[in-house]
């Protein structure tokens, strides 16, 4: 039986519709990979990229020993040089394209699929995100930073070499702002963090919990917008990904590996997005009390969203996603996969 489910963190409704038959989406095959020699993101191609901002290296004195590298995107959405000047024209407001757009080459090997990353590779990617978030938060003009990874054409990836991206914005990203708003309302009403309450409910019900270790829990959210969607969050309340410790980084790497490997087997290395949501820097908001108690009510987390299909007109018209697999079904399926 189909069912409407509510996701309080986004104030959104999702339709779980296991009986709905979908036409398979046929997308053209992506073009064949270019010859490796033209891939500037391979080991040894360090001089072919824009100047490096950050790197993790096995040996800091050997340039080619990198595990992750970060540099400005050659085709940025935004640039720090553009002044963040805003203007209003009637009901329309705009801000100059101010911000930062960074490329994170998270893998020296070409075309390594997200689902094949090791725990150490995920740990290094998360360490890179953490350090870049901390650096970008120093810029007083930046209001929020988002980090994500696009794996595959359906997930918006245009470059075949495995990479992630970090974008710093002069306003609070709308999806993050929504989380702040719903979490604040829940805190004001219940006196507790909304995601802590969701995690407690998941641990109590045990229907959708996938895996947990010392620091992290991975679960299928109650109202997932995507087939096989997974959320990963710290078990003990924490608002700031930027404060992640070394021990927690290792556990996060292991949690990501557990999820990615099983998604790879269940969905045959799907196109997938990873998105990270954390507390923005506490400054310059037009509402004076916007950040009041944010460390108590906001809970950072990661979302993994496999992209097995396109959305349709109903989803555009209603704003409700349709998910043909109930999260309880795919959670138990993923847990049965033995690696
Ligand atoms: Zn919490």
py3Dmol code that shows the C-alpha trace and the ligand (Angstrom):
import py3Dmol

protein = """\
ATOM      1  CA  UNK A   1       0.000   0.000   0.000  1.00  0.00           C
ATOM      2  CA  UNK A   2       1.328   3.421  -0.864  1.00  0.00           C
ATOM      3  CA  UNK A   3       1.924   5.847   1.975  1.00  0.00           C
ATOM      4  CA  UNK A   4       2.665   9.527   2.540  1.00  0.00           C
ATOM      5  CA  UNK A   5       5.589  10.095   4.892  1.00  0.00           C
ATOM      6  CA  UNK A   6       6.715  13.357   6.452  1.00  0.00           C
ATOM      7  CA  UNK A   7      10.372  14.370   6.853  1.00  0.00           C
ATOM      8  CA  UNK A   8      10.410  16.975   9.647  1.00  0.00           C
ATOM      9  CA  UNK A   9      13.984  18.116   8.948  1.00  0.00           C
ATOM     10  CA  UNK A  10      12.945  19.426   5.529  1.00  0.00           C
ATOM     11  CA  UNK A  11       9.229  19.953   6.239  1.00  0.00           C
ATOM     12  CA  UNK A  12       8.602  17.766   3.190  1.00  0.00           C
ATOM     13  CA  UNK A  13       6.282  14.958   2.206  1.00  0.00           C
ATOM     14  CA  UNK A  14       7.467  11.885   0.335  1.00  0.00           C
ATOM     15  CA  UNK A  15       5.290   9.185  -1.231  1.00  0.00           C
ATOM     16  CA  UNK A  16       6.483   5.642  -0.623  1.00  0.00           C
ATOM     17  CA  UNK A  17       5.022   3.794  -3.598  1.00  0.00           C
ATOM     18  CA  UNK A  18       6.361   0.247  -3.821  1.00  0.00           C
ATOM     19  CA  UNK A  19       3.641  -0.814  -6.275  1.00  0.00           C
ATOM     20  CA  UNK A  20       4.295   1.899  -8.785  1.00  0.00           C
ATOM     21  CA  UNK A  21       5.755   0.637 -12.029  1.00  0.00           C
ATOM     22  CA  UNK A  22       8.189   3.023 -13.613  1.00  0.00           C
ATOM     23  CA  UNK A  23       9.430   3.184 -17.098  1.00  0.00           C
ATOM     24  CA  UNK A  24      13.164   2.675 -17.043  1.00  0.00           C
ATOM     25  CA  UNK A  25      15.009   5.887 -17.739  1.00  0.00           C
ATOM     26  CA  UNK A  26      17.292   5.546 -20.715  1.00  0.00           C
ATOM     27  CA  UNK A  27      20.133   7.992 -20.857  1.00  0.00           C
ATOM     28  CA  UNK A  28      22.775   7.979 -23.565  1.00  0.00           C
ATOM     29  CA  UNK A  29      25.984   6.231 -22.605  1.00  0.00           C
ATOM     30  CA  UNK A  30      28.601   8.685 -21.376  1.00  0.00           C
ATOM     31  CA  UNK A  31      31.429   9.297 -23.826  1.00  0.00           C
ATOM     32  CA  UNK A  32      34.417   6.973 -23.517  1.00  0.00           C
ATOM     33  CA  UNK A  33      37.100   8.136 -21.099  1.00  0.00           C
ATOM     34  CA  UNK A  34      39.780  10.282 -22.683  1.00  0.00           C
ATOM     35  CA  UNK A  35      43.264   8.822 -22.934  1.00  0.00           C
ATOM     36  CA  UNK A  36      44.843   8.825 -19.484  1.00  0.00           C
ATOM     37  CA  UNK A  37      47.634  11.103 -20.622  1.00  0.00           C
ATOM     38  CA  UNK A  38      45.142  13.985 -21.000  1.00  0.00           C
ATOM     39  CA  UNK A  39      43.789  13.537 -17.452  1.00  0.00           C
ATOM     40  CA  UNK A  40      45.385  16.444 -15.508  1.00  0.00           C
ATOM     41  CA  UNK A  41      44.161  15.014 -12.197  1.00  0.00           C
ATOM     42  CA  UNK A  42      46.379  11.927 -12.203  1.00  0.00           C
ATOM     43  CA  UNK A  43      49.497  11.624 -10.064  1.00  0.00           C
ATOM     44  CA  UNK A  44      52.223  13.508 -11.896  1.00  0.00           C
ATOM     45  CA  UNK A  45      49.772  16.069 -13.352  1.00  0.00           C
ATOM     46  CA  UNK A  46      50.242  18.487 -10.419  1.00  0.00           C
ATOM     47  CA  UNK A  47      51.602  21.282 -12.660  1.00  0.00           C
ATOM     48  CA  UNK A  48      48.609  21.046 -15.046  1.00  0.00           C
ATOM     49  CA  UNK A  49      45.993  22.132 -12.485  1.00  0.00           C
ATOM     50  CA  UNK A  50      45.344  25.611 -11.046  1.00  0.00           C
ATOM     51  CA  UNK A  51      47.592  26.388  -8.033  1.00  0.00           C
ATOM     52  CA  UNK A  52      47.080  23.993  -5.136  1.00  0.00           C
ATOM     53  CA  UNK A  53      45.284  25.337  -2.035  1.00  0.00           C
ATOM     54  CA  UNK A  54      45.508  22.221   0.128  1.00  0.00           C
ATOM     55  CA  UNK A  55      46.749  18.628  -0.056  1.00  0.00           C
ATOM     56  CA  UNK A  56      47.146  15.502   2.046  1.00  0.00           C
ATOM     57  CA  UNK A  57      50.438  13.780   1.195  1.00  0.00           C
ATOM     58  CA  UNK A  58      52.006  10.502   2.245  1.00  0.00           C
ATOM     59  CA  UNK A  59      55.341  12.343   2.263  1.00  0.00           C
ATOM     60  CA  UNK A  60      55.115  16.167   2.376  1.00  0.00           C
ATOM     61  CA  UNK A  61      58.416  16.514   0.459  1.00  0.00           C
ATOM     62  CA  UNK A  62      57.230  14.431  -2.524  1.00  0.00           C
ATOM     63  CA  UNK A  63      54.692  16.338  -4.652  1.00  0.00           C
ATOM     64  CA  UNK A  64      53.340  13.209  -6.342  1.00  0.00           C
ATOM     65  CA  UNK A  65      52.643  11.399  -3.047  1.00  0.00           C
ATOM     66  CA  UNK A  66      49.288  13.171  -2.586  1.00  0.00           C
ATOM     67  CA  UNK A  67      46.097  11.428  -1.531  1.00  0.00           C
ATOM     68  CA  UNK A  68      43.797  14.447  -1.935  1.00  0.00           C
ATOM     69  CA  UNK A  69      44.438  17.814  -3.601  1.00  0.00           C
ATOM     70  CA  UNK A  70      42.324  20.987  -3.607  1.00  0.00           C
ATOM     71  CA  UNK A  71      42.529  23.884  -6.056  1.00  0.00           C
ATOM     72  CA  UNK A  72      40.120  26.537  -7.394  1.00  0.00           C
ATOM     73  CA  UNK A  73      37.633  25.241  -9.959  1.00  0.00           C
ATOM     74  CA  UNK A  74      38.722  26.301 -13.448  1.00  0.00           C
ATOM     75  CA  UNK A  75      35.094  27.070 -14.344  1.00  0.00           C
ATOM     76  CA  UNK A  76      33.815  28.434 -11.022  1.00  0.00           C
ATOM     77  CA  UNK A  77      30.200  29.112 -10.185  1.00  0.00           C
ATOM     78  CA  UNK A  78      31.475  31.885  -7.922  1.00  0.00           C
ATOM     79  CA  UNK A  79      34.668  33.861  -7.268  1.00  0.00           C
ATOM     80  CA  UNK A  80      36.062  35.553  -4.135  1.00  0.00           C
ATOM     81  CA  UNK A  81      37.130  38.489  -6.313  1.00  0.00           C
ATOM     82  CA  UNK A  82      33.520  39.406  -7.150  1.00  0.00           C
ATOM     83  CA  UNK A  83      32.226  41.854  -4.512  1.00  0.00           C
ATOM     84  CA  UNK A  84      29.192  40.517  -2.588  1.00  0.00           C
ATOM     85  CA  UNK A  85      27.103  43.559  -3.483  1.00  0.00           C
ATOM     86  CA  UNK A  86      23.348  43.018  -3.287  1.00  0.00           C
ATOM     87  CA  UNK A  87      20.619  44.898  -5.097  1.00  0.00           C
ATOM     88  CA  UNK A  88      16.819  45.004  -5.098  1.00  0.00           C
ATOM     89  CA  UNK A  89      14.541  45.669  -8.058  1.00  0.00           C
ATOM     90  CA  UNK A  90      10.887  45.446  -7.079  1.00  0.00           C
ATOM     91  CA  UNK A  91      10.371  41.944  -5.716  1.00  0.00           C
ATOM     92  CA  UNK A  92      13.658  40.736  -7.160  1.00  0.00           C
ATOM     93  CA  UNK A  93      16.936  40.704  -5.225  1.00  0.00           C
ATOM     94  CA  UNK A  94      20.376  39.695  -6.452  1.00  0.00           C
ATOM     95  CA  UNK A  95      23.945  39.428  -5.167  1.00  0.00           C
ATOM     96  CA  UNK A  96      27.085  39.565  -7.331  1.00  0.00           C
ATOM     97  CA  UNK A  97      28.545  36.083  -7.957  1.00  0.00           C
ATOM     98  CA  UNK A  98      30.731  36.226  -4.864  1.00  0.00           C
ATOM     99  CA  UNK A  99      31.978  33.029  -3.220  1.00  0.00           C
ATOM    100  CA  UNK A 100      34.504  30.223  -3.573  1.00  0.00           C
ATOM    101  CA  UNK A 101      34.324  27.096  -5.697  1.00  0.00           C
ATOM    102  CA  UNK A 102      36.991  24.491  -5.030  1.00  0.00           C
ATOM    103  CA  UNK A 103      37.783  21.172  -6.703  1.00  0.00           C
ATOM    104  CA  UNK A 104      38.808  18.316  -4.428  1.00  0.00           C
ATOM    105  CA  UNK A 105      40.638  15.578  -6.289  1.00  0.00           C
ATOM    106  CA  UNK A 106      39.912  12.810  -3.822  1.00  0.00           C
ATOM    107  CA  UNK A 107      41.620   9.984  -5.618  1.00  0.00           C
ATOM    108  CA  UNK A 108      44.914   9.695  -7.532  1.00  0.00           C
ATOM    109  CA  UNK A 109      43.541   6.764  -9.575  1.00  0.00           C
ATOM    110  CA  UNK A 110      41.406   7.615 -12.627  1.00  0.00           C
ATOM    111  CA  UNK A 111      37.692   6.751 -12.625  1.00  0.00           C
ATOM    112  CA  UNK A 112      37.606   5.053  -9.235  1.00  0.00           C
ATOM    113  CA  UNK A 113      33.927   4.675  -8.363  1.00  0.00           C
ATOM    114  CA  UNK A 114      32.644   6.153  -5.110  1.00  0.00           C
ATOM    115  CA  UNK A 115      31.373   2.708  -4.036  1.00  0.00           C
ATOM    116  CA  UNK A 116      34.921   1.317  -4.262  1.00  0.00           C
ATOM    117  CA  UNK A 117      36.553   3.891  -1.959  1.00  0.00           C
ATOM    118  CA  UNK A 118      38.323   2.409   1.083  1.00  0.00           C
ATOM    119  CA  UNK A 119      37.672   3.609   4.650  1.00  0.00           C
ATOM    120  CA  UNK A 120      41.028   5.442   4.577  1.00  0.00           C
ATOM    121  CA  UNK A 121      40.122   7.197   1.314  1.00  0.00           C
ATOM    122  CA  UNK A 122      36.793   8.333   2.768  1.00  0.00           C
ATOM    123  CA  UNK A 123      38.606   9.464   5.953  1.00  0.00           C
ATOM    124  CA  UNK A 124      41.043  11.555   3.885  1.00  0.00           C
ATOM    125  CA  UNK A 125      38.172  13.095   1.917  1.00  0.00           C
ATOM    126  CA  UNK A 126      36.376  14.024   5.153  1.00  0.00           C
ATOM    127  CA  UNK A 127      39.613  15.440   6.633  1.00  0.00           C
ATOM    128  CA  UNK A 128      40.027  17.543   3.488  1.00  0.00           C
ATOM    129  CA  UNK A 129      36.436  18.810   3.776  1.00  0.00           C
ATOM    130  CA  UNK A 130      36.953  19.606   7.481  1.00  0.00           C
ATOM    131  CA  UNK A 131      40.166  21.558   6.929  1.00  0.00           C
ATOM    132  CA  UNK A 132      38.784  23.502   3.976  1.00  0.00           C
ATOM    133  CA  UNK A 133      35.573  24.344   5.883  1.00  0.00           C
ATOM    134  CA  UNK A 134      37.713  25.685   8.765  1.00  0.00           C
ATOM    135  CA  UNK A 135      39.785  27.813   6.344  1.00  0.00           C
ATOM    136  CA  UNK A 136      36.769  29.182   4.439  1.00  0.00           C
ATOM    137  CA  UNK A 137      34.926  29.983   7.695  1.00  0.00           C
ATOM    138  CA  UNK A 138      37.754  32.489   8.428  1.00  0.00           C
ATOM    139  CA  UNK A 139      36.567  34.699   5.540  1.00  0.00           C
ATOM    140  CA  UNK A 140      34.156  37.129   7.198  1.00  0.00           C
ATOM    141  CA  UNK A 141      32.188  37.585   3.965  1.00  0.00           C
ATOM    142  CA  UNK A 142      31.214  33.894   3.700  1.00  0.00           C
ATOM    143  CA  UNK A 143      27.865  32.884   5.217  1.00  0.00           C
ATOM    144  CA  UNK A 144      27.808  29.136   4.498  1.00  0.00           C
ATOM    145  CA  UNK A 145      29.829  26.361   2.887  1.00  0.00           C
ATOM    146  CA  UNK A 146      28.504  23.227   1.209  1.00  0.00           C
ATOM    147  CA  UNK A 147      30.491  20.135   0.222  1.00  0.00           C
ATOM    148  CA  UNK A 148      29.364  17.435  -2.141  1.00  0.00           C
ATOM    149  CA  UNK A 149      30.417  14.709  -4.506  1.00  0.00           C
ATOM    150  CA  UNK A 150      28.819  13.862  -7.832  1.00  0.00           C
ATOM    151  CA  UNK A 151      29.416  10.317  -9.035  1.00  0.00           C
ATOM    152  CA  UNK A 152      28.109   9.600 -12.533  1.00  0.00           C
ATOM    153  CA  UNK A 153      26.220  11.494 -15.230  1.00  0.00           C
ATOM    154  CA  UNK A 154      22.815  11.245 -13.497  1.00  0.00           C
ATOM    155  CA  UNK A 155      24.400  12.808 -10.400  1.00  0.00           C
ATOM    156  CA  UNK A 156      25.643  15.802 -12.390  1.00  0.00           C
ATOM    157  CA  UNK A 157      29.212  14.706 -12.946  1.00  0.00           C
ATOM    158  CA  UNK A 158      30.898  16.040 -16.087  1.00  0.00           C
ATOM    159  CA  UNK A 159      34.514  15.111 -15.277  1.00  0.00           C
ATOM    160  CA  UNK A 160      35.396  11.438 -15.232  1.00  0.00           C
ATOM    161  CA  UNK A 161      38.260  11.632 -12.755  1.00  0.00           C
ATOM    162  CA  UNK A 162      36.854  11.083  -9.262  1.00  0.00           C
ATOM    163  CA  UNK A 163      36.452  14.398  -7.479  1.00  0.00           C
ATOM    164  CA  UNK A 164      34.369  16.321  -4.951  1.00  0.00           C
ATOM    165  CA  UNK A 165      33.555  20.014  -4.697  1.00  0.00           C
ATOM    166  CA  UNK A 166      33.270  22.697  -2.039  1.00  0.00           C
ATOM    167  CA  UNK A 167      31.232  25.867  -2.589  1.00  0.00           C
ATOM    168  CA  UNK A 168      31.237  28.848  -0.198  1.00  0.00           C
ATOM    169  CA  UNK A 169      28.235  31.195  -0.447  1.00  0.00           C
ATOM    170  CA  UNK A 170      27.438  34.774   0.635  1.00  0.00           C
ATOM    171  CA  UNK A 171      24.103  33.551   2.083  1.00  0.00           C
ATOM    172  CA  UNK A 172      22.969  30.472   3.991  1.00  0.00           C
ATOM    173  CA  UNK A 173      22.298  27.703   1.467  1.00  0.00           C
ATOM    174  CA  UNK A 174      18.499  27.201   1.292  1.00  0.00           C
ATOM    175  CA  UNK A 175      18.570  23.488   2.141  1.00  0.00           C
ATOM    176  CA  UNK A 176      20.753  24.216   5.171  1.00  0.00           C
ATOM    177  CA  UNK A 177      18.534  27.169   6.127  1.00  0.00           C
ATOM    178  CA  UNK A 178      15.519  24.834   6.031  1.00  0.00           C
ATOM    179  CA  UNK A 179      17.230  22.429   8.440  1.00  0.00           C
ATOM    180  CA  UNK A 180      18.090  25.310  10.784  1.00  0.00           C
ATOM    181  CA  UNK A 181      14.496  26.551  10.700  1.00  0.00           C
ATOM    182  CA  UNK A 182      12.834  23.166  11.356  1.00  0.00           C
ATOM    183  CA  UNK A 183      15.416  22.205  13.995  1.00  0.00           C
ATOM    184  CA  UNK A 184      14.956  25.527  15.808  1.00  0.00           C
ATOM    185  CA  UNK A 185      11.179  25.157  15.804  1.00  0.00           C
ATOM    186  CA  UNK A 186      11.472  21.626  17.190  1.00  0.00           C
ATOM    187  CA  UNK A 187      13.917  22.802  19.881  1.00  0.00           C
ATOM    188  CA  UNK A 188      11.650  25.674  20.913  1.00  0.00           C
ATOM    189  CA  UNK A 189       8.686  23.300  21.117  1.00  0.00           C
ATOM    190  CA  UNK A 190      10.259  20.131  22.555  1.00  0.00           C
ATOM    191  CA  UNK A 191      13.498  21.394  24.115  1.00  0.00           C
ATOM    192  CA  UNK A 192      15.484  18.793  22.153  1.00  0.00           C
ATOM    193  CA  UNK A 193      17.411  18.469  18.888  1.00  0.00           C
ATOM    194  CA  UNK A 194      15.291  17.190  15.988  1.00  0.00           C
ATOM    195  CA  UNK A 195      17.951  14.882  14.530  1.00  0.00           C
ATOM    196  CA  UNK A 196      18.780  13.516  18.023  1.00  0.00           C
ATOM    197  CA  UNK A 197      15.081  12.663  18.327  1.00  0.00           C
ATOM    198  CA  UNK A 198      15.114  10.989  14.893  1.00  0.00           C
ATOM    199  CA  UNK A 199      18.229   8.979  15.833  1.00  0.00           C
ATOM    200  CA  UNK A 200      16.660   7.919  19.149  1.00  0.00           C
ATOM    201  CA  UNK A 201      13.557   6.825  17.278  1.00  0.00           C
ATOM    202  CA  UNK A 202      15.656   4.864  14.748  1.00  0.00           C
ATOM    203  CA  UNK A 203      17.626   3.143  17.530  1.00  0.00           C
ATOM    204  CA  UNK A 204      14.396   2.316  19.297  1.00  0.00           C
ATOM    205  CA  UNK A 205      12.589   0.937  16.237  1.00  0.00           C
ATOM    206  CA  UNK A 206      15.690  -0.699  14.702  1.00  0.00           C
ATOM    207  CA  UNK A 207      13.889  -1.032  11.362  1.00  0.00           C
ATOM    208  CA  UNK A 208      16.046   1.362   9.389  1.00  0.00           C
ATOM    209  CA  UNK A 209      19.397   1.399  11.239  1.00  0.00           C
ATOM    210  CA  UNK A 210      22.146   0.109   8.965  1.00  0.00           C
ATOM    211  CA  UNK A 211      25.308   0.298  11.038  1.00  0.00           C
ATOM    212  CA  UNK A 212      26.729   2.094  14.061  1.00  0.00           C
ATOM    213  CA  UNK A 213      30.174   2.396  15.643  1.00  0.00           C
ATOM    214  CA  UNK A 214      31.659   4.503  18.459  1.00  0.00           C
ATOM    215  CA  UNK A 215      30.762   7.859  16.913  1.00  0.00           C
ATOM    216  CA  UNK A 216      28.398   7.378  13.982  1.00  0.00           C
ATOM    217  CA  UNK A 217      25.116   5.876  12.960  1.00  0.00           C
ATOM    218  CA  UNK A 218      23.972   5.236   9.382  1.00  0.00           C
ATOM    219  CA  UNK A 219      20.284   4.773   8.720  1.00  0.00           C
ATOM    220  CA  UNK A 220      17.681   4.845   5.983  1.00  0.00           C
ATOM    221  CA  UNK A 221      15.612   7.971   6.726  1.00  0.00           C
ATOM    222  CA  UNK A 222      11.911   7.441   7.471  1.00  0.00           C
ATOM    223  CA  UNK A 223      10.872   9.530   4.419  1.00  0.00           C
ATOM    224  CA  UNK A 224      13.649   9.096   1.853  1.00  0.00           C
ATOM    225  CA  UNK A 225      13.387  11.040  -1.398  1.00  0.00           C
ATOM    226  CA  UNK A 226      15.692   8.651  -3.221  1.00  0.00           C
ATOM    227  CA  UNK A 227      15.839   4.882  -3.551  1.00  0.00           C
ATOM    228  CA  UNK A 228      18.446   3.563  -1.107  1.00  0.00           C
ATOM    229  CA  UNK A 229      19.015   7.043   0.407  1.00  0.00           C
ATOM    230  CA  UNK A 230      21.186   6.898   3.551  1.00  0.00           C
ATOM    231  CA  UNK A 231      21.898   9.452   6.285  1.00  0.00           C
ATOM    232  CA  UNK A 232      25.004   9.350   8.451  1.00  0.00           C
ATOM    233  CA  UNK A 233      25.177  11.408  11.656  1.00  0.00           C
ATOM    234  CA  UNK A 234      27.174  11.566  14.890  1.00  0.00           C
ATOM    235  CA  UNK A 235      25.369   9.537  17.576  1.00  0.00           C
ATOM    236  CA  UNK A 236      26.138  12.046  20.338  1.00  0.00           C
ATOM    237  CA  UNK A 237      24.729  15.472  19.533  1.00  0.00           C
ATOM    238  CA  UNK A 238      27.173  17.689  17.634  1.00  0.00           C
ATOM    239  CA  UNK A 239      26.446  20.763  15.532  1.00  0.00           C
ATOM    240  CA  UNK A 240      29.875  21.344  13.979  1.00  0.00           C
ATOM    241  CA  UNK A 241      31.557  19.044  11.465  1.00  0.00           C
ATOM    242  CA  UNK A 242      34.494  21.481  11.703  1.00  0.00           C
ATOM    243  CA  UNK A 243      35.264  20.132  15.213  1.00  0.00           C
ATOM    244  CA  UNK A 244      35.547  16.504  14.066  1.00  0.00           C
ATOM    245  CA  UNK A 245      38.374  14.690  15.909  1.00  0.00           C
ATOM    246  CA  UNK A 246      40.929  12.262  14.463  1.00  0.00           C
ATOM    247  CA  UNK A 247      39.217   9.245  16.069  1.00  0.00           C
ATOM    248  CA  UNK A 248      35.833  10.326  14.788  1.00  0.00           C
ATOM    249  CA  UNK A 249      37.275  10.848  11.285  1.00  0.00           C
ATOM    250  CA  UNK A 250      38.407   7.198  11.204  1.00  0.00           C
ATOM    251  CA  UNK A 251      34.992   5.996  12.325  1.00  0.00           C
ATOM    252  CA  UNK A 252      33.317   8.199   9.722  1.00  0.00           C
ATOM    253  CA  UNK A 253      35.583   6.696   7.021  1.00  0.00           C
ATOM    254  CA  UNK A 254      34.538   3.201   8.106  1.00  0.00           C
ATOM    255  CA  UNK A 255      30.848   4.120   8.160  1.00  0.00           C
ATOM    256  CA  UNK A 256      31.025   5.606   4.666  1.00  0.00           C
ATOM    257  CA  UNK A 257      32.864   2.547   3.367  1.00  0.00           C
ATOM    258  CA  UNK A 258      30.235   0.215   4.883  1.00  0.00           C
ATOM    259  CA  UNK A 259      27.435   2.124   3.146  1.00  0.00           C
ATOM    260  CA  UNK A 260      29.197   2.721  -0.184  1.00  0.00           C
ATOM    261  CA  UNK A 261      30.249  -0.919  -0.619  1.00  0.00           C
ATOM    262  CA  UNK A 262      26.732  -2.210  -0.011  1.00  0.00           C
ATOM    263  CA  UNK A 263      25.135   0.406  -2.262  1.00  0.00           C
ATOM    264  CA  UNK A 264      27.673  -0.611  -4.926  1.00  0.00           C
ATOM    265  CA  UNK A 265      26.588  -4.261  -4.667  1.00  0.00           C
ATOM    266  CA  UNK A 266      22.853  -3.601  -4.300  1.00  0.00           C
ATOM    267  CA  UNK A 267      22.656  -1.057  -7.131  1.00  0.00           C
ATOM    268  CA  UNK A 268      25.661  -2.081  -9.269  1.00  0.00           C
ATOM    269  CA  UNK A 269      27.808   0.994  -8.612  1.00  0.00           C
ATOM    270  CA  UNK A 270      25.050   3.598  -9.049  1.00  0.00           C
ATOM    271  CA  UNK A 271      25.329   7.260  -9.905  1.00  0.00           C
ATOM    272  CA  UNK A 272      25.274   8.908  -6.495  1.00  0.00           C
ATOM    273  CA  UNK A 273      25.561  12.218  -4.642  1.00  0.00           C
ATOM    274  CA  UNK A 274      27.082  12.826  -1.236  1.00  0.00           C
ATOM    275  CA  UNK A 275      26.140  16.059   0.559  1.00  0.00           C
ATOM    276  CA  UNK A 276      27.407  17.362   3.885  1.00  0.00           C
ATOM    277  CA  UNK A 277      25.423  19.717   6.141  1.00  0.00           C
ATOM    278  CA  UNK A 278      27.017  21.499   9.091  1.00  0.00           C
ATOM    279  CA  UNK A 279      26.525  24.594  11.233  1.00  0.00           C
ATOM    280  CA  UNK A 280      27.410  27.757   9.272  1.00  0.00           C
ATOM    281  CA  UNK A 281      29.698  30.456  10.720  1.00  0.00           C
ATOM    282  CA  UNK A 282      27.789  32.461  13.320  1.00  0.00           C
ATOM    283  CA  UNK A 283      27.837  36.004  11.948  1.00  0.00           C
ATOM    284  CA  UNK A 284      26.214  38.662   9.790  1.00  0.00           C
ATOM    285  CA  UNK A 285      22.660  37.388   9.769  1.00  0.00           C
ATOM    286  CA  UNK A 286      19.871  39.902   9.275  1.00  0.00           C
ATOM    287  CA  UNK A 287      17.989  38.305  12.183  1.00  0.00           C
ATOM    288  CA  UNK A 288      19.909  39.170  15.352  1.00  0.00           C
ATOM    289  CA  UNK A 289      19.032  35.947  17.225  1.00  0.00           C
ATOM    290  CA  UNK A 290      19.382  33.615  14.211  1.00  0.00           C
ATOM    291  CA  UNK A 291      22.281  31.636  15.721  1.00  0.00           C
ATOM    292  CA  UNK A 292      21.016  31.670  19.317  1.00  0.00           C
ATOM    293  CA  UNK A 293      21.376  28.103  20.713  1.00  0.00           C
ATOM    294  CA  UNK A 294      22.279  26.729  17.267  1.00  0.00           C
ATOM    295  CA  UNK A 295      24.896  24.485  18.924  1.00  0.00           C
ATOM    296  CA  UNK A 296      22.045  22.864  20.847  1.00  0.00           C
ATOM    297  CA  UNK A 297      19.430  22.423  18.134  1.00  0.00           C
ATOM    298  CA  UNK A 298      21.457  21.852  14.936  1.00  0.00           C
ATOM    299  CA  UNK A 299      22.979  18.400  14.271  1.00  0.00           C
ATOM    300  CA  UNK A 300      25.448  17.967  11.380  1.00  0.00           C
ATOM    301  CA  UNK A 301      25.005  15.021   9.010  1.00  0.00           C
ATOM    302  CA  UNK A 302      25.799  13.516   5.610  1.00  0.00           C
ATOM    303  CA  UNK A 303      23.282  12.364   3.017  1.00  0.00           C
ATOM    304  CA  UNK A 304      24.013   9.729   0.358  1.00  0.00           C
ATOM    305  CA  UNK A 305      21.539   9.900  -2.519  1.00  0.00           C
ATOM    306  CA  UNK A 306      21.790   7.261  -5.276  1.00  0.00           C
ATOM    307  CA  UNK A 307      20.337   8.563  -8.543  1.00  0.00           C
ATOM    308  CA  UNK A 308      18.575   5.697 -10.235  1.00  0.00           C
ATOM    309  CA  UNK A 309      15.868   7.708 -11.970  1.00  0.00           C
ATOM    310  CA  UNK A 310      14.732  11.176 -13.056  1.00  0.00           C
ATOM    311  CA  UNK A 311      11.967  13.102 -11.309  1.00  0.00           C
ATOM    312  CA  UNK A 312       8.636  13.658 -13.076  1.00  0.00           C
ATOM    313  CA  UNK A 313       5.935  16.319 -13.433  1.00  0.00           C
ATOM    314  CA  UNK A 314       4.057  15.185 -10.337  1.00  0.00           C
ATOM    315  CA  UNK A 315       7.159  15.801  -8.267  1.00  0.00           C
ATOM    316  CA  UNK A 316       7.600  19.234  -9.877  1.00  0.00           C
ATOM    317  CA  UNK A 317       3.930  20.115  -9.414  1.00  0.00           C
ATOM    318  CA  UNK A 318       3.499  18.819  -5.867  1.00  0.00           C
ATOM    319  CA  UNK A 319       6.974  19.061  -4.381  1.00  0.00           C
ATOM    320  CA  UNK A 320       6.499  15.474  -3.114  1.00  0.00           C
ATOM    321  CA  UNK A 321       9.155  12.960  -4.122  1.00  0.00           C
ATOM    322  CA  UNK A 322       7.987   9.452  -5.035  1.00  0.00           C
ATOM    323  CA  UNK A 323      10.078   6.579  -3.755  1.00  0.00           C
ATOM    324  CA  UNK A 324       9.285   3.101  -5.060  1.00  0.00           C
ATOM    325  CA  UNK A 325      11.150   1.321  -2.231  1.00  0.00           C
ATOM    326  CA  UNK A 326      10.260   1.607   1.448  1.00  0.00           C
ATOM    327  CA  UNK A 327      13.315   2.418   3.587  1.00  0.00           C
ATOM    328  CA  UNK A 328      12.635  -0.609   5.854  1.00  0.00           C
ATOM    329  CA  UNK A 329      12.850  -2.853   2.779  1.00  0.00           C
ATOM    330  CA  UNK A 330      16.155  -1.558   1.497  1.00  0.00           C
ATOM    331  CA  UNK A 331      17.634  -1.252   5.003  1.00  0.00           C
ATOM    332  CA  UNK A 332      17.138  -4.959   5.678  1.00  0.00           C
ATOM    333  CA  UNK A 333      18.364  -5.784   2.175  1.00  0.00           C
ATOM    334  CA  UNK A 334      21.577  -3.786   2.654  1.00  0.00           C
ATOM    335  CA  UNK A 335      22.208  -5.378   6.055  1.00  0.00           C
ATOM    336  CA  UNK A 336      21.966  -8.861   4.569  1.00  0.00           C
ATOM    337  CA  UNK A 337      24.816  -8.183   2.148  1.00  0.00           C
ATOM    338  CA  UNK A 338      27.912  -9.938   3.456  1.00  0.00           C
ATOM    339  CA  UNK A 339      31.237  -8.571   2.256  1.00  0.00           C
TER     340      UNK A 339
END
"""
ligand_1 = """\
1
ZN
Zn 21.314 16.429 17.938
"""
view = py3Dmol.view(width=600, height=400)
view.addModel(protein, "pdb")
view.setStyle({"model": 0}, {"cartoon": {"style": "trace"}})
view.addModel(ligand_1, "xyz")
view.setStyle({"model": 1}, {"stick": {}})
view.zoomTo()
view.show()
